[in-house]
């Protein structure tokens, strides 16, 4: 006997293509210039075996004063050497599914498939939010490692744990404070492309009248601060204090993260199933989506020091023991600013 199933309503391949094309365009951080594709040899490893990708690199030649030549045949120059190191990225294996009971749709709107259509219409937005969440978690882990092992040299803080009534402008975000955070990158300070802040911090920026709004011809209005795109996300770290919380802002440079999608031929990235007997015969549809991705802060090795499953959770991405900086600080295009709000 014929029955209408979710496969009769959508073509999985067509919908998957739509989702893959749609979500990056709307992700504020992904399109702000901070995320770039990895080198071709890294991309090619996405569909190979293993859970990590090794990325060896040559260190730059050390800086210093040149030798002074001499006519003394008994003296010889002492050559320096070039050294190498290794960056390492982790592969993410992600899945998300949603299900809907036919009866729920009938009760809600009179149409059994309406909940499924709602799921399909919001899947791309869900994945864009998940990717931004993973990026924020990774950034938090990078700075946790920086505090533990590199003297916190990527952070500038004006936070003070005072009662809320005692917070002054000196403790809140300002142009001067952002410049101090930028200069932790030294003479590479102009490389920053975006600043991510909590909404409570954004209000202070707006009150200071330091935000400029631009409207590209092919996009919605964009908030800019010191030439950086402003991304407001309430998942930005807020740390409770004895008297007032500390708000963390992240500054991202161009190409701070590498992103690759490893949806190879063997990955069933989108599929559905139908359980007609569930709900005492009412029927249930389930939509499955899978992602195989790389989202890596360039120059900070993922050590897998504390990972329980095939790939890390957000909590494990935030763990300092899973990260180790291998690039020179100036080549890590990240900075952190901690403020009151």
N, C-alpha and C positions, 0 to 999 in steps of 0.2 A: 504494500500500500504506500502510495506517495505521501510524503510529509514535507512541509516547508522547514528548512533548516537554515542556520546562519550562513552556510555556504551558498545558499540560493540567493542571499541578499547582498553579498559582497564577493569580490574576487580578491583573495588574500594577496596575490602578487601585486595587483594594482594598488591596493590600500597600503601595502608596505612601502612601495615606491613613493607614494604620497607622503607618508609619515617621515621617511628619511629625508625627503627634500624639504619638508615643511619646518621641522623643529629647529634646525640650526639657525634659520633666518630670524627667529624670534628670541633666541637666547641672547640676552644683553651682553653677558661676558664673552660668549663665543664670537660674537660679531664685533666686539670692541677692539679687536686686533691683538688680544693677549694670547689667543690660541691659534696655533699654526700646525699644518701637517708635519709629521716627522720626516727625516730623510728617507729616501726610497728604500734603502736597505733595511730600515726599521719597519716600514710599512709591509715589506715582503715577509717579515717574520711573524706578522699578526696571524697568518693562517698556517703557520708551522706549529710543531708541538711545543709543549712546555707552558709554564705559567709566568715566566719573566722573559724579558728581552735584554740582552747584554749589549751595551753601547760603548765600546772602548774609544778613547780619544787621546790625542797628543796634548800634553801641557804646553803652554806658551813658553818661549824662551825667557829666562829670568832677566830682569832689568838691572842695569848698573853701569858703571863707568868702564870705558874700553881700556885695554892695555896700552901702555906707552912703549913704543918700539925702542930698541937699543942696539948699539953696535958691539955689544959685549957678546962674544960667541959662547961664553960659559953660562948664559942665562937662556932659559926656554919658557915659552908661554905655557900656562896651564889651562887646557881647554875645559869648558863646561860641557854639560851633557843635556840632551833632551829626554824628558821622562813622559810616561803615559799613565793614564788612570782609566777607570771604568765607571760609566753611569749605568744605571739599571732601572728599567721600567717594569711595572707589574701589569699583567693582562687582567681586565675585568670581565667576568662572566656573569651577566645580569639576566634576571627573568622577572616578569610581572604578569599576573593574570587577573582577570575580572570575570565574574559570573553573574547571570541574571536569570531569575525565575520568570517563566512566561506569565504566571498568574499575577506577579507583581506589576508587570506592565499593563495587564488588563485592568487591574484595580486602579492604577495611577492615571492612565490616559485612555484606556480602552483599546490599546494596541500592544500586543504582547512583545513586539520587537523594539519598542521605543527605548527601553533601558540599554539595549545593546547598541543602538544607534548613538545614544548619548556617550557610551563608553568609547566608541570608535571616534567620535568627534573630538574627544578630549585626550586621547592617547598621546598625541604629539606634544601637547602642552605638559602632560605628566612627565614624559621623558626629558623634556628640556629642563624642568625643575629638578629632576633626579640628577642630571649631569651637573647642573650648577651646584647642587648640594654636595656631590662628590668632589667638585673642584674646591669648594670652601673647606671641606673636611681635610683634603690633601694639604691645602695651604696652612690650615691650623696645625697639622702635623709637622710641616716644614719649620714653622716658627717654634714649635715645642722643641724640636731637635736643635734649632739655632740657640735657644735659651740654655739648653742643657750642655751643648758641646762647642759652641762658637761665640761665647761671650755676649750673646744677644745683640750682635752687631748689625742686625737688620731692623732693629726696633728703635723707635723714638716714643717716649711716653711723657705726657703732661698730666697724667691721672693723679688724683689725690683722693684718698679715702676719707673725705670729710663729710659732715652732715650736709644734706641737700641744700640747706639754706646758706651754706658757706661756700658753695661752688662759685668760682669767679670766671671771667672770660679767659683768664690764663690757663684754666683747666679744660676749656672747651675747644673744639676744633676751630682752626683759623688758618688763614693763608700762611702765616709764619710757621705754625706747627707742621703743616703739610710740607712746607719747604724743608724743614729739619728732617722729616722722615725721608724725603726724596734724596737728601744729601748723604744718607747712609750708603747710597750707591756711588758716592764720589762723583767724579766728573762724567759719569754715565747717567746722571740724574734726569736728563731730558728724555730718557727712554720710556718713561711711564706713559701708559695709554688710558688707564682706567683706575678709578678709586671706588671700592665697594664699602658701603656704610650701612649701619642700622638706621631705621627711619627716625629714631630719636636724635641721632647725630645729624641726619639730613635737615631736620628742622632748624638746628643751630646754624647750619650752612646757609639756609634760606634766610634766616633772620639777619645774618651778617651781610646779606645782599651780595654774596660772593659767587653766586651761580649765574652762569650765562646760558641762555637757551638758544639752540640753533635748530633749524628745521630743514634738513636736506630735502631735495625735491622728491626723492623716492622713499622717504621714511617719515615716521612720526617725530615729534619734537624730542630733542635730546638735551639733557642737562649736562653742562660742562663746567669743570672747575680746574683752573690752571692748565687748560688745554687737555684735561683728562675727562673721559666720559664718566658720569656719576651713575653707579649702579646701587640701587637701594634694595636691601634684602634683610629681612628680620631674622634670618638664620646666621647673621654675622655674630661672632662671639660676644656674649655679655657675661662678665664674671662678677658674681656677688661679692661685695665688700662688707665690712662691719657697718658702714654708714651709707655708702653709695656704690652703685655698680660701676665697673669699668667697661667701656665700650671699645672694641677693637675695630679698626679700619684697615683694609688691605689695599695697597697700591700695587698694580700689576703693570709690568712693562710689556712692550710689544714682543710677542713670541715667548712669553713666560711659560706657557704650557704647550705641550705637543698633544695633538689629538689624532687618533686613527680609529677607523671603524673596520673591524675584522669580520664583517659579514660574508664569509666564504660560501662556497657552493654547498657545503655540508651542514651549514647552520640553518635550521628551520626557524627563521626569524619571526614568522607570524603564522599562527594556525588556530583553529577552533575545534571544539568538540561539542557534541550534543548528548545529553542524558535524558531520554524521553520518560524513563520511569521515575525520576526524581520528583519529589513533591507529590507523591501518590499519583503519579501519571501526569502531573501538570507540565513537566518538562523544564529543563535547564540548559542554557547555552553558556559556554565558557570561552573566553578569548585569551590566548597566550601570546606574549611578545618576548623575544629574547634579543639580547645585545651582547656583542663581543667587542670590547673597546679598549683603547689605551688613552689615558688622560694623565699626563705625566709632567710635573714641574721640572723643567729642564735644568740639569746640573745637580739635582738632589737625588741620590740613589735610593731606591726602595729596597730595603734589606730583607724584608719578610721576617724580621726578628720576632714578631708576635702576630701570626696570622693563623686562625683556626681552621679555615675552610679553603676552598679552591682559590678564591680571590678575597681581598680584604673588604670588611664592612666599613661603614663610615667611621665607627668608633675606632677601628684599627687604623684607618687612614689618619686619624687624629693623634695616634700614639707616636711619641717621639722615638721610641726604640725601632720603629720601622723605617726611619729615614737617616741619611747621612750625606752631608753636603760634600760634593766632590769637585765642583767648579770654584774658581775664584769668586769672592763675594760680588765683585762688579759685574760678573756674568750671570748672577742670579737675579733675575729681573722682578724682584719682589721686595716690598718694604711694609712695615707694620707701624701703625700709629695708634696709641692707646690714650683715650680721652674720657672725660666726664661728659654727661649730657644733661 
